[in-house]
Amino acid sequence: MGKKENRKAEKKSLINLQEGMEIIDRHSLFGRLGGWVCPVKKDMLGKQTASVVTAGGRIYVNEDLLLSPEEWAYIIAHQRLHLAFGHFDAAKMPYGEEAGSSGKVDIRLWNMACDLYIMGFLNDLKVGRCPVRVPEHGRTGGDEVKIYQRLLYPGDMQEERHAADALMELIHMKGLESPIREWENGRNPYSHTFSRALNAAVLSVVEEAGEPEKTGSCSAQTRLAVECSAKRMYPDYISAKKMRENYEGNVFSCMGC
């Protein structure tokens, strides 16, 4: 490939990345989540590495790697969920008997378990497009620790292992070796932001949906609220119409957020 073709490819890769970031910025949930997206050159991450997320909340993305805008949207959403779900938190990781015979968490298997959990989450919500083949089963069942414990058995979850291995060649978590044991103010700010963002997204949904009991409509964000509720995230959501009736015409987010 000549210099002219290289410049065209680099320009296209950056345009696609920017479009992927815009998809996330416009999303009712993922646009509100924490995690700073930092475009960098391939020399910093590696030629074929798409993204690295750190415990400090930075999401480095390879601006030289040519992916589609939908794939970039998926990757950014995926990395933000690692932060939101507390995957860098020591309290979240398996410990003792849960971690296996050694009593210590296998960092690679934990990364794999977290990736598989998020893959199922995003597959259900139809956010972006995964750059690798998602297992046919979609969800693996259970939370991250349960998935981790299944991965301890080499013969189990072969299809899921292949999918996670392929994804881990593209995106990584950096800092799992030194998990966060205590957050300032006693809480994970990314998980807290997720709770607030979810409630805000749901509130905006019901506003957009209007009166579904009359129209029979169901927006994509309404489906998002239901899906998130089914995945152990339980926002208190109520229609804006009912909230106005109950609170003298006022509309505000739930759970005091």
C-alpha positions as CSV (number, residue, x, y, z in Angstrom):
1,M,0.0,0.0,0.0
2,G,1.4,3.4,-1.1
3,K,1.6,6.6,1.0
4,K,-1.6,8.0,-0.6
5,E,-3.6,4.8,0.1
6,N,-2.2,4.8,3.7
7,R,-3.4,8.4,4.2
8,K,-6.9,7.5,2.9
9,A,-7.1,4.5,5.2
10,E,-6.0,6.5,8.2
11,K,-8.6,9.2,7.4
12,K,-11.3,6.6,7.0
13,S,-10.4,4.9,10.2
14,L,-10.6,8.2,12.1
15,I,-13.9,9.2,10.5
16,N,-15.4,5.8,11.5
17,L,-14.1,6.2,15.0
18,Q,-15.7,9.7,15.3
19,E,-19.0,8.4,14.0
20,G,-18.9,5.5,16.5
21,M,-18.3,8.0,19.3
22,E,-21.2,10.0,18.1
23,I,-23.5,7.0,18.1
24,I,-22.6,6.5,21.8
25,D,-22.9,10.2,22.6
26,R,-26.5,10.2,21.3
27,H,-27.5,7.0,23.1
28,S,-30.0,7.6,25.9
29,L,-28.0,5.3,28.3
30,F,-24.4,4.9,27.1
31,G,-24.0,8.6,26.3
32,R,-24.4,9.3,30.0
33,L,-22.0,6.7,31.4
34,G,-18.5,7.5,32.8
35,G,-15.3,6.7,31.0
36,W,-13.1,9.1,29.0
37,V,-12.6,8.0,25.4
38,C,-9.0,8.9,24.4
39,P,-8.0,8.4,20.7
40,V,-4.4,7.4,20.4
41,K,-2.0,6.2,17.6
42,K,-1.5,2.5,17.0
43,D,2.1,2.8,18.4
44,M,0.7,3.2,21.9
45,L,-1.8,0.3,21.8
46,G,-0.4,-2.1,19.2
47,K,-1.3,-2.3,15.5
48,Q,-4.3,-4.7,16.0
49,T,-5.5,-3.6,19.4
50,A,-8.7,-1.6,19.2
51,S,-9.1,-0.4,22.8
52,V,-7.8,-0.6,26.3
53,V,-9.8,0.4,29.4
54,T,-8.0,1.3,32.6
55,A,-9.1,1.1,36.2
56,G,-8.7,4.9,36.3
57,G,-11.6,5.3,33.8
58,R,-9.7,6.0,30.6
59,I,-10.7,4.2,27.4
60,Y,-7.9,4.3,24.9
61,V,-9.0,3.7,21.3
62,N,-6.8,3.0,18.3
63,E,-7.6,5.8,15.8
64,D,-5.5,4.0,13.1
65,L,-7.5,0.8,13.2
66,L,-10.1,0.6,10.5
67,L,-13.4,-0.6,12.0
68,S,-17.0,0.4,11.2
69,P,-18.8,3.1,13.2
70,E,-21.1,0.4,14.6
71,E,-18.1,-1.7,15.8
72,W,-16.6,1.3,17.4
73,A,-19.9,2.1,19.2
74,Y,-20.0,-1.5,20.5
75,I,-16.4,-1.3,21.7
76,I,-16.9,2.0,23.6
77,A,-20.2,0.8,25.1
78,H,-18.4,-2.5,26.1
79,Q,-15.5,-0.7,27.8
80,R,-17.8,1.7,29.6
81,L,-19.7,-1.2,31.0
82,H,-16.5,-2.7,32.5
83,L,-16.3,0.4,34.6
84,A,-20.1,0.6,35.3
85,F,-20.3,-3.0,36.5
86,G,-17.3,-2.7,38.8
87,H,-15.1,-5.2,37.0
88,F,-11.9,-3.6,38.4
89,D,-13.3,-3.8,42.0
90,A,-11.7,-6.3,44.3
91,A,-15.0,-6.8,46.1
92,K,-16.6,-7.8,42.8
93,M,-14.0,-10.5,42.0
94,P,-14.3,-14.1,43.1
95,Y,-12.3,-14.9,46.2
96,G,-11.3,-18.0,48.1
97,E,-13.2,-21.1,47.0
98,E,-15.1,-19.1,44.4
99,A,-11.8,-18.3,42.7
100,G,-10.8,-22.0,42.2
101,S,-8.3,-24.4,43.9
102,S,-5.6,-21.7,44.3
103,G,-7.9,-19.4,46.1
104,K,-6.7,-16.5,43.9
105,V,-8.6,-15.1,40.9
106,D,-7.3,-16.1,37.5
107,I,-7.0,-12.6,35.9
108,R,-7.5,-13.9,32.3
109,L,-10.5,-16.0,33.2
110,W,-12.0,-13.0,35.1
111,N,-11.5,-10.8,32.1
112,M,-13.1,-13.4,29.9
113,A,-16.1,-13.8,32.2
114,C,-16.6,-10.0,32.3
115,D,-16.4,-9.9,28.5
116,L,-18.9,-12.7,28.1
117,Y,-21.3,-11.1,30.5
118,I,-21.2,-7.7,28.7
119,M,-21.4,-9.5,25.3
120,G,-24.7,-11.0,26.4
121,F,-25.9,-7.6,27.8
122,L,-25.1,-5.7,24.6
123,N,-26.5,-8.5,22.3
124,D,-29.8,-8.2,24.1
125,L,-29.9,-4.4,23.8
126,K,-28.7,-4.3,20.1
127,V,-26.1,-1.7,20.7
128,G,-23.6,-1.3,17.9
129,R,-22.2,-4.4,16.3
130,C,-19.7,-6.8,17.9
131,P,-16.5,-7.1,15.9
132,V,-16.4,-10.8,16.6
133,R,-18.9,-13.6,16.3
134,V,-21.3,-13.6,19.3
135,P,-22.1,-17.1,20.7
136,E,-25.4,-18.4,19.4
137,H,-26.8,-18.7,22.9
138,G,-26.4,-15.0,23.4
139,R,-26.4,-14.9,27.2
140,T,-24.2,-17.3,29.1
141,G,-26.5,-17.3,32.1
142,G,-25.6,-16.0,35.6
143,D,-23.5,-13.1,36.7
144,E,-19.7,-12.7,36.1
145,V,-18.7,-14.8,39.1
146,K,-20.9,-17.7,37.9
147,I,-19.5,-17.4,34.4
148,Y,-16.0,-17.4,35.9
149,Q,-16.7,-20.6,37.9
150,R,-17.9,-22.3,34.7
151,L,-14.7,-21.2,32.9
152,L,-12.6,-23.0,35.6
153,Y,-13.6,-26.2,33.9
154,P,-11.7,-26.4,30.6
155,G,-14.3,-28.5,28.8
156,D,-17.1,-26.1,29.5
157,M,-18.4,-23.2,27.4
158,Q,-16.2,-23.9,24.4
159,E,-18.1,-21.6,22.0
160,E,-18.1,-18.8,24.5
161,R,-14.4,-19.2,25.1
162,H,-13.6,-18.8,21.5
163,A,-15.7,-15.7,21.2
164,A,-14.1,-14.2,24.3
165,D,-10.6,-15.1,23.1
166,A,-11.3,-13.4,19.8
167,L,-12.6,-10.2,21.5
168,M,-9.7,-10.1,24.0
169,E,-7.3,-9.9,21.0
170,L,-9.0,-6.6,20.1
171,I,-9.9,-5.0,23.5
172,H,-8.3,-5.4,27.0
173,M,-8.7,-4.4,30.6
174,K,-5.6,-2.9,32.1
175,G,-5.1,-3.0,35.9
176,L,-6.8,-6.2,37.0
177,E,-3.7,-7.3,38.7
178,S,-4.1,-4.5,41.2
179,P,-7.9,-4.2,41.7
180,I,-9.4,-1.3,43.5
181,R,-10.0,-2.1,47.1
182,E,-11.5,1.2,48.3
183,W,-13.0,4.1,46.4
184,E,-13.0,7.6,47.5
185,N,-16.2,8.4,49.3
186,G,-16.8,4.7,49.7
187,R,-18.5,4.0,46.3
188,N,-17.6,3.3,42.7
189,P,-18.4,6.5,40.9
190,Y,-18.9,4.7,37.6
191,S,-21.5,2.3,39.1
192,H,-23.2,5.3,40.7
193,T,-23.2,7.1,37.4
194,F,-24.7,4.0,35.7
195,S,-27.6,4.0,38.2
196,R,-28.3,7.7,37.6
197,A,-27.9,7.3,33.8
198,L,-30.3,4.4,33.8
199,N,-32.9,6.3,35.7
200,A,-32.5,9.3,33.5
201,A,-32.7,7.2,30.3
202,V,-35.8,5.5,31.5
203,L,-37.4,8.8,32.4
204,S,-36.7,10.3,29.0
205,V,-38.1,7.2,27.4
206,V,-41.5,7.4,29.0
207,E,-41.5,11.1,28.0
208,E,-40.9,10.1,24.4
209,A,-43.3,7.2,24.4
210,G,-46.2,9.5,25.4
211,E,-49.1,7.4,26.4
212,P,-48.3,3.8,25.3
213,E,-51.5,2.5,26.9
214,K,-53.4,4.4,24.2
215,T,-51.0,4.2,21.3
216,G,-49.7,0.7,21.9
217,S,-46.2,1.9,21.1
218,C,-43.0,0.7,22.7
219,S,-39.8,2.6,22.1
220,A,-36.3,1.1,22.0
221,Q,-35.5,2.8,25.2
222,T,-38.5,1.3,26.9
223,R,-37.2,-2.1,25.9
224,L,-33.9,-1.1,27.3
225,A,-35.5,-0.4,30.7
226,V,-37.2,-3.8,30.8
227,E,-34.0,-5.6,29.7
228,C,-31.9,-3.8,32.3
229,S,-34.4,-4.7,35.0
230,A,-34.1,-8.3,34.0
231,K,-30.4,-8.1,34.4
232,R,-30.3,-7.3,38.1
233,M,-30.4,-3.6,37.5
234,Y,-33.7,-2.4,39.0
235,P,-34.4,1.3,38.4
236,D,-37.7,2.7,39.8
237,Y,-39.4,3.8,36.6
238,I,-42.8,5.3,36.2
239,S,-44.5,7.0,33.3
240,A,-44.2,10.7,33.1
241,K,-48.0,11.0,32.8
242,K,-48.5,9.1,36.1
243,M,-45.8,11.0,37.8
244,R,-47.5,14.3,36.9
245,E,-50.7,13.0,38.3
246,N,-49.1,11.9,41.6
247,Y,-46.8,14.8,42.1
248,E,-48.7,17.9,41.2
249,G,-47.5,18.1,37.6
250,N,-43.8,17.5,38.4
251,V,-41.6,15.0,36.7
252,F,-38.3,13.9,38.2
253,S,-35.9,10.9,38.3
254,C,-36.5,8.1,40.7
255,M,-34.5,6.7,43.6
256,G,-33.5,10.3,44.6
257,C,-31.0,10.4,41.7
